[in-house]
Amino acid sequence: DVVLVLDEKPHPTFKREGNDLVVQQRVPLKQALCGFATTLTHLDGRQLRVEVKEVVSDGFVKVVKGEGMPISKTNGAQKGDLKLRFRVDFPRELTDDQKAELKRIL
């Protein structure tokens, strides 16, 4: 019998969860409420632009289908998903005018 032990090295940007890749991203409150686009360099060197039109709450996950790791036994024909997990950065303080404007529009 031959036993192979694979040790996965941690990546500075991506974390693997099964066949999915997970990226943690921080987003300012304004972008979290109004939408934004983010670009990241994929493992294969491609620049991948992801548009986020949803309102993003802390912990929100945006799924990009088919941009994860190749699924074994499919010869790369199928891939897992890329998951962008967001943390929302709130401002440390607001002026009275900013608070009043937020109360008015929300």
Beta strands, then each sheet from edge to edge (+ up, - down):
strand 1: 14-17
strand 2: 20-28
strand 3: 36-41
strand 4: 47-52
strand 5: 61-64
strand 6: 82-89
sheet 1: 1+ 2- 6- 5+
sheet 2: 3+ 4-
end
